[in-house]
Every structure is written in C-alpha cells, then in structure tokens.
Amino acid sequence: MIFARSSALAAGLVGLTPLTAAFGTINEPVILGQHNEHEMVTRLAFQCPSGQKSDGVCFEPRSLDQLAGYHRDVMGLALPGAGFNGAVGAPDTLDPVPEGPEAHCDDADFVDIPGYPQTRKEANKNLEKCVDHLRARFRQAWVSAEMLVDERRRIQPGEVELTNPFGGDCNFAFESLQINVFARAKCSTLEGFGRALHGVQDFYAHSNWADETDTSQPISEINPPGLALNGTAPFLDLRASGPIPEHQIPYNLTTGCFTIPDGTPGSGDCAGRVTHHALNKDHGVINLDGTFGQAGPGSPRSEVIAKNFENAVRAAVQSSQETWAAFREHLREKYGVVSGNLMICALVRDDPIKDCRKRTLAIALDTSSRSGAFEASGMQVQMAREFNSKLSSHGLDRVEIIEFAESPKVVYPMGFPESAAFNELLDTSGRTNIGNALDVAIDDIIQSQPDTYTDRGAVVLLTAGAEPENTEDNRELAEYTLAQVERAAKEGIRIHYACINPPRPLQADPEEPWQECSPGHSIIPAVLKTGGTFAYINHLSGTPDLAPAAHFISTIMSRGLTSTDEYEPELTRIYPGITIAALLSPDDYPSKSLFYPASPSEKINITIRDRALDGQGVGNGGGGCFSVTLRDRKLEDLKIATYTSCGTEPLELNYEALQEVDLLIVAELGDPHHPHHKGMPELQGVVFTLELSTNMPVKNETSTRTSSSIVSSKATLRMAEETGTKTEEFLTSETVEVLEETETVNGTASTTSRGSHKVHGDAGVTGSVVPAKEAVETGRERMGSMEDIYVTTITGNYSEDGSDVIGDLK
C-alpha cells in the first residue's frame, strides 16, 4: 500500500482506492491487509544481533528505525496508523502523491501467449524505467553522503544527530519534491537508499522471479508462468548505467500491470494483461527470526502457493543486502576508503560522533627519579587507567602505554583499550627525557593508521616536569621536547600535558620553598596550539587525593581528546586541584570563557597569572595586556567587575556564595582602556593560568547554575550620590579588598551571593557604578528593592605616562 500510516488508515476507512500497491508499508491487517512487510524485510536484512553494536554492516536500533520504519503494538495487537514509515516506506507516502509505477517495478508485464497486449521489448523498456529510477535514488543517497564528513574527514555532528527517540526521526515526506534535500545528511542519504530499496524489494513481490505457477491451471494472464529462480536479479546492481543487457532479463519474466481498480482480470489499461493483483506477493506475516505466519490477504499467488510469499521475501532480503554491499563499495570508490568507511559508520551507528572516531591514544608515564620524589607515580597510574576507560573499542579506539625516564619503553603496544596492561608500581629512577617519549608516541600513532592518524591521535603526557635548564645538556633536552610538541601540531596530533606539582607541605618551610613543576621553556603555548590541554596537578604531601586527576581527565574529555571529537565548548569548566592554562592570541583565540558552579556557603579563591615571566610567553617571548571580566550568566551576562593585567602581579578573586552561584570569567586579549589602533605595535599573545581553591569537598556536578552578583565596598572610600548614580573613588594606594554582595528578589524567591576582588590602588584603580533601575530586568517584572541594588565595575591598568586612567562613567 502507498499511504503514510495516518493517511493510509483514513483512506481505507473512507473507501479510497490506493494508487499503486507494494509490499505492505503499514501495520493494518484488518482493512488494508498489511503487516508492515517493507519494515520487516528491511529489518531482517539489516538488524544487528540483540544487544550488539554494529559491525559496519548491520544497523543499530535508532538508525534502523530511520531506514525501516517502526510500528507500535499493544499486547500484540497492531495500532493502525501508529508508527513511522521510514525511508523504505517513503515511496508509499503522500507527498503530495505517492511515487509512480517506476518506483515499484510495475507494468513490465509479458506472457508468451497469442495476442498479449505488450511485447517482450515493451516490457523490457518499462523494466528499465524502474531500474533507472532506482539508480537515481541510489545516486541521491551517495551524493547526500558527502555531507556526512567535513574536509578534514571528521563526522559532522549536526548531520547525524538522532537523539530523541520520539522527536528525532527523519522527515522523508517533502511536498512536491519527494526528496527532503534540506534534511540532515544522514536522513537524506537514508532516504535515497531507502527509496531505492523499496523498489528492489517490490521487484520480487511484484514479479514471477522467485515464485511458482499454479500447475492446475493453464498459463495465461491470470496464471503467468513462475521462474522459481533462487538468486537475485543482476540488473538490480544500481551502480550500473545504460540499458539492461538483454541476456540479464529472462524471456518469461513478468511483473504486474497496475491500475485503479486493481483486480483480476484486469480492466482499463490493464485489460487482458497480467495484473498486480494476480501476481503480487505483498501481504503476509514476517517474523524477525526469519519465520513466517499466514500469507495474504489480497495476494492470490501466495494464497494458492504459500511458499511464493516466503520465497519473495527471502529474495528481497538477499537483494537488499547486496544493494547495501554495493552502496558501501561505491562510497569507498567515490570518496576514498577512509572517508567512505566513516560515512558507512555514520549511517549504521546510533552515536557516530562517539563510535566512529577510530582514535589512537598514547599514554606516557614518567618513571624518572623526579617522579618518585614528587610522589607522582601512583597518581599517574590511576590517571592512565581512567583515560583508558574513556576509550571505546566499539569505536575502534586504540591505546598504547609508554613508561619513560631517560629512554621510553612501550609496556602495551597499540591495541584495544580493554586489554591494556599497567604496572601498578612504577620503578622510578634516572633523569627525565620527555622529548624521547613524545617521539616514540607520535611515531606509533602515525604507524598505527598511516592514512587516518591526522585529527584522530593524542598523547597524554603524565610527568613531574622537565629537568632544570641549568646545563647545556638539559637545555638541549628542552629544545628537543619543544620540537616534538611542534611536530605533533603539524601532524594533527593533540598533546595533553599534566605537569604534576611536588606535594605542597602542610606547613610552609621558608628554608626549602615549594617550587612548581617545570614543563620546559615555551612548552605551554606549544601544547595549547596542538589543541590539547595543559594543567598543573596539585596534591598534598602524604595525602592520596585522586580528585585533581579526575578533574584533569574531565577537562580533556569535555574539550576533545582528539580533533575529531566534539569541538571545544564555549565555556571551560574550572575544577579545584588543577591549574589550567589558556592561550589568548589576536587571530585565533582573542577571548576565553570559564565558569565555576558555586554552592551555598562556599568560599572560593581564584588566582589568574600571566605566564610570560615563566618563559611561556607568545611572540617574541613576551606577554601582553589582557582583561578579566566577571559576569553573571543569569542576568544576561551582566558585567560585575573587570581587571586588566599587563604581565606583572597575579590577580586574586575571592568569593563567598550564600546561594548557588554560577561565576563566569571572561579573559580577553588587550587593554580596554587603550584599544588597539592601526599603526600601534601588534598585539602579543598571552598564556595565563587559572587556579581555583575552595573550602568545599569535591563536587561531581558539571551543570551550571546562575545567580546575581552586586557589589558593595569594604575598602576605605568616599561615596557620592548624584541623581541616582553612585560613584566610588578609592583614597588609598595600598592593596584593598572589594566585597561583592547581592540580593535579587523575584516574587517570593531570593538569591544572595558575596564575593571580593583584591586590587592595588597604585595600579590606577577606578570604580564606576550604573543606576540600579537601568542595570537588570528579569522575567516579566523588575526585581524588587531595585533602588537598593547597584553594580560596580572595577578596572586597573597603567597609562602610558604612568598616571591613573579614569574610565568613563556610563
């Protein structure tokens, strides 16, 4: 039948006659006699074994739903019109009319009896019309598949999304076009392929290719001969072009003539001809275990010889599988093996972004004396295990485990992650040669998949840092390490660097000051330019705290382990226990946004430090000015405070949240009080780090929360009020602390937060305040107590002549 589920039911109930007929599309056995035969044939051809992932041939459940469609039962009883036709049922959908007889291989009828109205040659031409139509649908599919991947051979997330089981279905009905060219690439590809499959399957249901005749009756247009062929039709290889070779068409092959009404004997244009009604094997019960129920109704050819329906189904299943094999082969030929395989994976997998990446990861663990002295070995093993657990063997991920000191040693060659072996106790001795470890890791990633390593490889480097660059030998080691990181960037391999700090003593020892892990000169910006993550991992002496390691892993996975993973999110989540690095550059990374969800009564300290003085500057070895702005996400990113740093003192922010607060920190390259103009020196890039500490225990949540943040001052200041505008002017040059507090009232709900901002008065600190009634508006009504709420922006910078610069009060 040709109607969509809801339309078909309505048509049947009001007595409308379908325009053409085929294997059944809907599940309506009482009135229309259909048992969703197209769906069941397609599922038999392409279903994966229960609970198993796709092997690259079978389709996973949601993807198969899009191709085959689905029906709904209640206690084993069909719900007429309930479900989804799928791509294979699209030719039977009103959009605005079903496809014509060429989509179902009708009207290619011929019987070698005197006076038959159509010759063998004329029947062959009608068969060619069907095959040409199916070839066009096949072409539609492989042309649409090109959009599944981008120019860097990465699957495009927006083109393959099928997230919601009840709202993510493809739309295969597009009025007047009979092709939704504006759909997701996966949907457009499946539509073309499914429409082609429909005709392939109908050929066996509508022809005598696989069936037998009623030997008790003479051969005639009512009882045409049966070919009873076991194989599939060679002319249904839809990659071919041109006329069908005559030797491929059996002389006594016939399909049925279709007209309205469809009956036996034929009438109108089908008078004296084999009709669809006389020959079809459209209806019958098909079970997903390959067994069959009763054939019919409305299929005389099957009602007389029940195995005719079964043979037609078996041939349709086999031919569908052959068509899919030809399609896969054509994708590889057209787009290359790598892209073709990715396209195939995107079609058969329900979550291709995760499962089709085929990533290679090398995890390098530092076994040097420095690692042992820093108590880092146990943390490294735990981090390596956690990283390995994030990989997917279903997605063809591979992992290699390397231990290194002076020389690297591969303890687990590139293989499946579930079989990876780890040494529980690392034998720490010798000096650190990070460059050698990176060299081996990069080589092995490239060799493991020479054609596809770009954008799919990553090295996770877990180390206590480089050797001090106090000798010529050590400086050469540092240069070699930098060269390997830069090599990784050119090869499209990400480097993720965990620099594990020595444990912080519970009490500081002035005679032995604590020193941070040293990554090596210029290493941080080089790592970030690979697309990777750099972080200092913090821990206390004698305190086995694995939370910072887990936070480092979460940061990497959220931003993308490799370049083929999800793109970096707009916001980077901040975690306590790790100091994360970020890069600002004029062309590629002019700004960076980070956030932290604070809990009630949580006291937070955030330290932001320009790393130029640590040998991590960008461009000519120097840093540049950058601003850090605090915003309130709930109040449409309302600005709270701004601080400008030009590579000297670190910025410290202290907050106490009385309610759940979502702190948004936006770092932007440049000095807002001295905008860059043409003719001025080029802006230099900046590498900065951000460290967060809190009085709260470790949190597991990653979702964001919002609140408001309004400022009042604790510092020595004079406040003047001028017609609704409050102005703060600092009277001291010493370091002051500005507390921030707000209470937002909306109806009966109240949200309060506090914070503070440490600034230096001699750094040109200014304050500006906007009238409360102009500051914010939430929901449908303004917040209560509005006249008592105000917002203060704090900025600090140096002018060219050393004098303070007062920003405009707006």
Residue pairs with C-beta under 8 A, 6 or more apart in sequence:
1 8
1 18
1 21
1 22
1 24
1 25
1 26
1 32
1 34
1 92
2 8
2 18
2 19
2 20
2 21
2 22
2 25
2 91
2 92
2 93
2 94
2 98
3 9
3 10
3 11
3 18
3 25
3 26
3 92
3 93
3 94
3 98
4 25
4 26
4 85
4 89
4 92
4 93
4 94
4 173
5 25
5 26
5 27
5 80
5 81
5 82
5 83
5 84
5 85
6 81
7 93
7 94
8 18
8 25
8 26
8 28
8 32
8 34
8 81
8 92
9 26
9 28
9 31
9 32
9 80
9 81
10 81
11 18
12 28
12 31
12 32
13 31
17 260
17 261
17 262
18 98
18 260
18 262
19 97
19 98
19 260
20 98
20 100
20 101
20 103
20 104
20 106
20 258
20 276
21 104
21 258
21 262
21 276
21 280
21 282
22 38
22 91
22 92
22 104
22 198
22 201
22 202
22 205
22 206
22 282
23 37
23 38
23 41
23 201
23 202
23 205
23 282
23 316
24 32
24 33
24 34
24 35
24 36
24 37
24 38
24 282
24 283
25 34
25 36
25 37
25 38
25 39
25 69
25 85
25 89
25 92
26 32
26 34
26 36
26 71
26 80
26 81
26 83
26 85
26 89
27 34
27 35
27 36
27 71
27 72
27 73
27 78
27 79
27 80
27 82
27 83
28 34
28 78
28 80
28 81
29 35
29 78
30 80
31 80
33 283
33 296
33 297
33 298
34 282
34 283
35 78
35 283
35 284
35 285
35 286
35 293
36 69
36 71
36 83
37 205
37 282
37 283
37 284
37 286
37 313
38 68
38 69
38 86
38 88
38 89
38 92
38 198
38 201
39 68
39 69
39 70
39 71
39 86
39 88
39 89
40 286
40 287
40 288
41 88
41 201
41 286
41 313
41 316
41 317
41 320
42 64
42 67
42 68
42 69
42 86
42 88
42 194
42 197
42 201
42 320
43 64
43 68
43 288
44 286
44 288
44 290
44 313
44 317
45 317
45 320
45 321
45 324
46 57
46 58
46 59
46 64
46 67
46 68
46 320
46 321
46 324
47 58
47 59
47 64
47 288
48 54
48 55
48 58
48 59
48 60
48 61
48 64
49 58
52 58
53 60
53 349
53 355
53 394
54 60
54 345
54 348
54 349
56 341
56 344
56 345
56 348
57 324
57 325
57 328
57 348
58 348
59 67
59 347
59 348
60 348
60 349
60 350
61 350
62 162
62 165
62 168
62 350
63 162
63 186
63 190
63 347
63 348
63 349
63 350
65 84
65 86
65 169
66 86
66 87
66 162
66 169
66 170
66 186
66 187
66 190
67 86
67 87
67 88
67 190
67 193
67 194
67 197
68 86
68 87
68 88
69 83
69 84
69 85
69 86
69 87
69 88
69 89
70 83
70 84
70 86
71 78
71 79
71 82
71 83
72 78
72 79
72 82
72 83
73 79
84 169
85 92
85 93
85 172
86 172
86 194
87 170
87 172
87 190
87 191
87 193
87 194
87 195
87 197
88 194
88 195
88 197
88 198
88 201
89 172
89 194
89 198
90 172
90 173
90 178
90 191
90 194
90 195
90 198
91 98
91 99
91 103
91 104
91 178
91 195
91 198
91 199
92 98
92 198
93 172
93 173
94 173
95 173
95 174
95 175
95 176
95 177
95 178
96 175
96 176
99 133
99 178
99 195
101 107
101 126
101 130
101 258
102 129
102 130
102 132
102 133
102 199
103 130
103 133
103 134
103 195
103 198
103 199
103 202
104 130
104 198
104 199
104 202
104 206
104 258
105 127
105 130
105 199
105 202
105 203
105 206
105 207
105 255
106 130
106 206
106 255
106 256
106 257
106 258
106 276
107 126
107 255
107 256
107 257
107 258
108 123
108 124
108 126
108 127
108 130
108 207
108 253
108 254
108 255
109 118
109 123
109 126
109 224
109 254
109 255
109 256
109 257
109 273
109 274
110 116
110 118
110 119
110 120
110 122
110 123
110 252
110 253
110 254
110 274
111 219
111 220
111 221
111 224
111 225
111 252
111 254
111 274
112 120
112 251
112 252
113 219
113 220
113 221
115 272
116 221
116 272
116 273
117 271
117 272
117 273
118 273
120 251
123 253
123 254
124 244
124 246
124 249
126 255
127 235
127 244
127 249
127 253
127 255
128 243
128 244
130 199
130 203
131 235
131 236
131 238
131 244
133 199
134 196
134 199
134 200
134 236
134 238
135 196
135 238
135 240
135 241
137 192
137 193
137 195
137 196
137 199
137 238
138 192
138 193
138 196
138 238
138 239
138 323
138 327
139 192
140 179
140 188
140 191
140 192
140 195
141 188
141 189
141 190
141 191
141 192
141 193
141 196
141 327
142 189
142 192
142 327
142 330
142 331
142 334
143 192
144 185
144 188
144 189
144 191
144 192
145 185
145 189
145 331
145 335
145 343
145 347
146 185
146 335
147 156
147 159
147 185
147 188
148 155
148 156
148 159
148 160
148 185
148 186
148 189
148 342
148 343
148 346
148 347
149 155
149 156
149 339
149 342
149 343
149 346
150 156
152 454
152 455
152 563
153 338
153 339
153 342
153 452
153 454
153 455
154 455
154 563
154 564
155 342
155 345
155 346
155 352
155 353
155 356
155 357
155 564
156 185
157 353
157 566
158 184
159 184
159 185
159 186
159 346
160 184
160 185
160 186
160 346
160 352
160 353
161 168
161 184
162 168
162 169
162 170
162 186
162 350
170 180
170 183
170 184
170 186
170 187
170 190
170 191
171 180
171 183
171 187
172 180
172 187
172 191
172 194
173 180
174 180
174 181
174 182
179 188
179 191
179 192
180 187
180 188
180 191
181 188
183 191
186 346
186 347
189 343
189 347
190 347
193 323
193 324
193 327
196 238
196 323
197 320
197 323
200 236
200 238
200 316
200 319
200 320
200 323
201 316
201 319
201 320
203 209
203 233
203 236
203 255
203 316
203 319
204 210
204 281
204 312
204 313
204 315
204 316
204 319
205 280
205 281
205 282
205 312
205 316
206 255
206 256
206 276
206 279
206 280
206 281
206 282
207 253
207 254
207 255
207 256
207 279
208 224
208 225
208 226
208 227
208 252
208 253
208 254
208 279
209 227
209 229
209 233
209 250
209 253
209 315
210 227
210 228
210 229
210 230
210 308
210 311
210 312
210 314
210 315
211 226
211 227
211 228
211 281
211 301
211 305
211 308
211 311
211 312
212 226
212 228
212 305
212 307
212 308
213 219
213 223
213 224
213 225
213 226
214 223
214 304
214 305
217 223
219 225
221 265
221 266
221 272
221 273
221 274
221 275
221 278
222 264
222 265
222 274
222 278
223 278
224 252
224 254
224 274
224 278
224 279
225 252
226 308
227 250
227 252
227 253
228 311
229 250
229 315
232 315
232 318
232 319
232 322
233 248
233 319
234 248
235 244
235 245
235 248
235 249
236 319
236 322
236 323
237 322
237 326
238 323
238 326
238 327
239 326
239 329
239 330
254 274
254 279
255 274
255 276
255 279
256 274
256 275
256 276
256 277
256 278
256 279
256 280
257 266
257 269
257 270
257 273
257 274
257 275
257 276
258 270
258 275
258 276
259 266
259 267
259 268
259 269
259 270
259 275
260 268
261 267
262 275
262 276
262 277
263 275
263 277
264 275
264 277
264 278
264 300
265 271
265 272
265 275
265 278
266 272
266 273
266 274
266 275
266 278
277 298
277 300
278 300
278 301
279 301
280 298
280 299
280 301
281 295
281 299
281 301
281 302
281 308
281 309
281 312
281 313
282 298
282 299
283 295
283 296
283 297
283 298
283 299
283 302
283 309
284 292
284 293
284 294
284 295
284 296
284 299
284 302
284 309
284 310
284 313
285 292
285 293
285 294
285 295
286 292
286 293
286 313
287 293
292 309
292 310
292 313
295 302
295 303
295 306
295 308
295 309
295 310
296 302
296 303
296 309
297 303
299 309
301 308
302 308
302 309
328 340
328 344
331 339
331 340
331 343
331 344
332 340
332 341
333 340
334 340
335 343
337 451
338 451
338 452
342 356
345 352
345 355
345 356
346 352
346 356
349 355
349 356
353 565
353 566
354 392
354 395
355 392
355 394
355 395
356 395
356 396
357 392
357 395
357 396
357 397
357 456
357 562
357 564
357 565
358 395
358 396
358 397
358 449
358 452
358 456
359 391
359 395
359 397
359 398
359 456
359 457
359 458
359 561
359 562
359 564
359 565
360 397
360 398
360 399
360 400
360 414
360 444
360 445
360 448
360 449
360 453
360 456
360 457
360 458
361 387
361 391
361 397
361 398
361 399
361 400
361 457
361 458
361 459
361 460
361 561
361 562
362 399
362 400
362 401
362 402
362 414
362 440
362 441
362 442
362 444
362 445
362 457
362 458
362 459
362 460
363 384
363 387
363 388
363 399
363 400
363 401
363 402
363 459
363 460
363 462
364 402
364 403
364 404
364 408
364 437
364 438
364 441
364 459
364 460
364 461
364 462
364 463
365 377
365 380
365 381
365 384
365 401
365 402
365 403
365 404
365 426
365 462
366 376
366 377
366 380
366 404
366 405
366 432
366 434
366 462
366 463
366 464
366 500
367 377
367 403
367 404
367 405
367 426
367 427
367 428
367 429
367 430
368 404
368 405
368 406
368 428
368 429
368 430
368 431
368 432
368 464
369 405
369 428
369 429
369 430
369 431
370 431
370 432
370 464
370 465
370 467
371 377
371 380
371 426
371 428
371 432
371 463
371 464
371 500
372 426
372 428
372 429
373 464
373 502
374 464
374 465
374 500
374 501
374 502
374 503
374 517
375 502
375 503
375 539
375 541
375 542
376 462
376 463
376 464
376 500
377 425
377 426
377 428
378 544
379 462
379 500
379 537
379 539
379 546
379 549
380 426
380 462
380 500
381 422
381 423
381 424
381 426
382 546
382 549
383 460
383 462
383 498
383 549
383 552
383 553
384 401
384 422
384 460
384 462
385 422
386 549
386 550
386 553
387 460
387 553
387 556
388 399
388 417
388 420
389 417
390 553
390 557
390 561
391 397
391 399
391 417
392 417
393 416
393 417
393 418
397 416
397 417
398 414
398 415
398 416
398 417
398 448
399 412
399 414
399 415
399 416
399 417
399 420
400 410
400 412
400 413
400 414
400 415
400 441
400 444
400 445
400 448
401 410
401 411
401 412
401 420
401 421
401 422
402 408
402 409
402 410
402 411
402 437
402 440
402 441
403 409
403 411
403 423
403 426
404 432
404 433
404 434
404 436
404 437
404 440
405 428
405 429
405 430
405 431
405 432
405 433
406 430
406 431
406 432
406 433
406 436
407 433
407 436
408 436
408 437
408 439
408 440
408 441
410 440
410 444
411 421
411 422
411 423
412 419
412 420
412 421
412 422
413 444
414 444
414 445
414 448
431 467
432 463
432 464
432 465
432 466
432 467
432 477
433 477
434 461
434 463
434 466
434 477
434 481
434 484
434 520
435 477
435 480
435 481
435 483
435 484
436 480
437 461
438 459
438 461
438 481
438 484
438 485
438 488
438 495
439 484
441 459
442 457
442 459
442 484
442 487
442 488
442 491
442 493
445 453
445 457
445 458
445 459
445 493
446 453
446 457
446 491
449 456
453 491
453 492
453 493
454 491
454 492
454 493
455 492
455 562
455 563
455 564
456 492
456 562
456 563
456 564
457 491
457 492
457 493
457 494
457 562
458 493
458 494
458 495
458 496
458 532
458 561
458 562
459 488
459 493
459 494
459 495
459 496
460 496
460 498
460 556
461 495
461 496
461 497
461 498
462 498
462 500
463 497
463 498
463 499
463 500
463 517
464 499
464 500
464 502
464 517
465 499
465 500
465 517
465 518
465 519
465 520
466 474
466 477
466 478
466 481
466 518
466 519
466 520
466 523
467 474
467 477
467 478
468 474
468 518
469 475
469 478
469 518
469 520
469 521
478 520
478 521
478 523
481 520
481 523
482 520
482 521
482 522
482 523
482 526
485 495
485 523
485 526
485 527
485 530
486 526
488 494
488 495
488 530
489 495
489 526
489 529
489 530
492 563
493 530
494 530
494 531
494 532
494 560
494 561
494 562
494 563
495 526
495 527
495 530
495 532
496 527
496 532
496 533
496 534
496 556
496 561
497 519
497 523
497 524
497 527
497 532
497 533
497 534
497 535
498 535
498 537
498 549
498 552
499 517
499 518
499 519
499 534
499 535
499 536
499 537
500 517
500 536
500 537
500 539
501 516
501 517
501 536
501 537
501 538
501 539
502 514
502 515
502 517
503 539
503 540
503 541
503 542
503 543
504 514
504 538
504 539
504 540
504 541
505 514
505 541
506 540
506 541
508 514
516 536
517 536
517 537
519 527
519 534
519 616
521 615
521 616
522 615
522 616
522 617
522 621
523 534
523 616
524 534
524 581
524 611
524 616
524 687
525 583
525 616
525 617
525 618
525 685
525 687
527 533
527 534
527 581
528 534
528 581
528 582
528 583
528 687
529 583
531 560
531 563
531 568
532 556
533 552
533 555
533 556
533 559
533 580
533 581
534 580
534 581
535 552
535 555
535 578
535 579
535 580
535 581
536 578
536 579
536 689
536 691
537 548
537 549
537 552
537 577
537 578
538 548
538 577
538 578
538 579
538 691
539 545
539 548
539 577
545 577
547 576
547 577
547 698
548 575
548 576
548 577
548 578
551 575
551 576
551 577
551 578
552 575
552 578
554 573
554 575
554 702
555 572
555 573
555 575
555 578
555 580
558 569
558 572
558 573
558 702
559 568
559 569
559 572
560 566
560 567
560 568
570 593
571 593
571 594
571 595
571 664
571 704
572 580
572 582
572 592
572 593
572 594
572 595
573 594
573 595
573 596
573 702
574 580
574 594
574 595
574 596
574 606
574 665
574 690
574 692
575 692
576 692
576 693
576 694
576 698
578 691
579 689
579 690
579 691
580 594
580 689
580 690
580 691
581 611
581 616
581 687
581 688
581 689
582 589
582 592
582 594
582 667
582 687
582 688
582 689
582 690
583 589
583 592
583 618
583 685
583 686
583 687
584 590
584 591
584 592
584 624
584 626
584 667
584 668
584 669
584 685
584 686
584 687
584 688
585 618
585 669
585 685
585 686
586 669
586 682
586 683
586 685
589 669
589 685
590 668
590 669
590 670
591 666
591 667
591 668
591 669
592 666
592 667
593 664
593 665
593 666
593 667
594 664
594 665
594 666
594 667
594 690
595 633
595 662
595 663
595 664
595 665
595 704
596 604
596 606
596 662
596 663
596 665
596 692
597 660
597 661
597 662
597 663
597 699
597 701
597 703
597 704
597 705
598 604
598 655
598 657
598 660
598 661
598 662
598 663
598 694
598 705
598 753
599 657
599 660
599 696
599 699
600 657
600 658
600 659
600 660
601 656
601 657
601 658
602 655
602 656
602 657
602 694
602 695
602 696
603 654
603 655
603 656
603 694
603 695
604 653
604 654
604 655
604 656
604 657
604 663
604 692
604 693
604 694
605 652
605 653
605 654
605 692
605 693
605 694
606 652
606 653
606 654
606 655
606 663
606 665
606 690
606 691
606 692
607 650
607 651
607 652
607 653
607 690
607 691
607 692
608 628
608 645
608 650
608 651
608 652
608 653
608 665
608 667
608 688
608 689
608 690
609 650
609 651
609 688
609 689
609 690
609 691
610 623
610 626
610 645
610 647
610 648
610 650
610 686
610 687
610 688
611 617
611 623
611 687
611 688
611 689
612 621
612 622
612 623
612 624
612 647
612 686
612 687
613 623
613 647
615 621
616 687
617 623
617 684
617 685
617 686
617 687
618 624
618 684
618 685
618 686
618 687
619 682
619 684
619 685
620 684
622 647
622 684
623 646
623 647
623 684
623 686
623 687
624 646
624 647
624 669
624 670
624 683
624 684
624 685
624 686
625 644
625 645
625 646
625 647
625 669
625 670
625 671
625 674
625 686
625 797
626 644
626 645
626 667
626 668
626 669
626 670
626 686
626 688
627 642
627 643
627 644
627 645
627 667
627 668
627 670
627 671
627 672
627 795
628 642
628 643
628 644
628 645
628 651
628 665
628 666
628 667
629 639
629 640
629 641
629 642
629 643
629 665
629 666
629 667
629 668
630 639
630 640
630 641
630 642
630 653
630 663
630 664
630 665
630 666
630 709
630 755
630 757
631 637
631 638
631 639
631 640
631 664
631 665
631 666
632 638
632 640
632 662
632 664
632 706
632 707
632 708
632 709
633 662
633 664
633 704
633 706
634 662
634 706
634 707
634 708
634 778
635 706
635 708
635 776
635 778
636 776
637 664
638 708
638 775
638 776
638 791
639 791
639 793
640 709
640 710
640 711
640 740
640 755
640 791
640 792
640 793
641 711
641 738
641 740
641 757
641 792
641 793
641 794
642 672
642 793
642 794
642 795
643 651
643 757
643 759
643 794
643 795
643 796
644 671
644 672
644 673
644 795
644 796
644 797
645 651
645 688
646 671
646 797
646 798
647 686
649 760
649 763
651 758
652 758
653 755
653 756
653 757
653 758
654 737
654 755
654 756
654 757
654 758
655 661
655 663
655 740
655 753
655 754
655 755
655 756
656 754
656 755
656 756
657 707
657 753
657 754
657 755
658 752
658 753
658 754
659 707
659 751
659 752
659 753
660 705
660 707
660 751
661 705
661 706
661 707
661 709
661 753
662 704
662 705
662 706
662 707
663 709
663 755
665 690
667 688
669 683
669 685
669 686
670 676
670 683
671 797
672 795
672 797
672 807
673 795
673 797
673 799
673 805
673 807
674 797
674 799
674 800
676 683
707 742
707 744
707 751
707 753
708 742
708 744
708 751
708 753
708 776
709 740
709 742
709 753
709 755
710 740
710 741
710 742
710 743
710 744
710 789
710 790
710 791
711 738
711 739
711 740
711 741
711 742
711 790
711 791
711 792
711 794
712 739
712 740
712 741
712 792
713 719
713 728
713 738
713 739
713 767
713 792
714 736
714 737
714 738
714 739
714 756
715 730
715 732
715 736
715 737
715 738
716 730
716 731
716 732
716 736
717 728
717 729
717 730
717 731
717 767
718 728
718 729
718 731
719 726
719 727
719 728
720 726
720 727
720 729
721 727
724 771
724 773
725 769
725 770
725 771
725 809
726 769
726 790
727 767
727 768
727 769
727 809
728 767
728 769
728 792
729 766
729 767
730 736
730 761
730 765
730 767
732 761
733 760
733 761
733 762
734 760
734 761
735 758
735 759
735 760
735 761
736 758
736 759
736 761
736 765
737 756
737 757
737 758
738 756
738 757
738 758
738 759
738 792
738 794
739 754
739 755
739 756
740 753
740 754
740 755
740 756
740 757
740 792
741 752
741 753
741 754
741 755
742 751
742 752
742 753
742 789
743 750
743 751
743 752
743 785
743 789
744 750
744 751
744 752
744 778
744 783
744 789
745 783
745 784
745 785
746 778
746 779
746 781
746 783
746 784
757 794
759 765
759 794
759 796
760 796
763 796
763 797
763 798
764 796
764 797
764 798
764 799
764 803
764 804
764 805
765 794
765 795
765 796
765 804
766 794
766 795
766 796
766 804
766 805
766 806
766 807
767 792
767 793
767 794
768 792
768 793
768 807
768 808
768 809
768 810
769 790
769 791
769 792
769 793
769 809
770 790
770 791
770 793
770 810
771 790
772 786
772 787
772 788
772 789
772 790
772 791
773 782
773 786
773 787
775 789
775 790
775 791
776 783
776 789
776 791
777 783
783 789
795 807
797 805
798 805
799 805
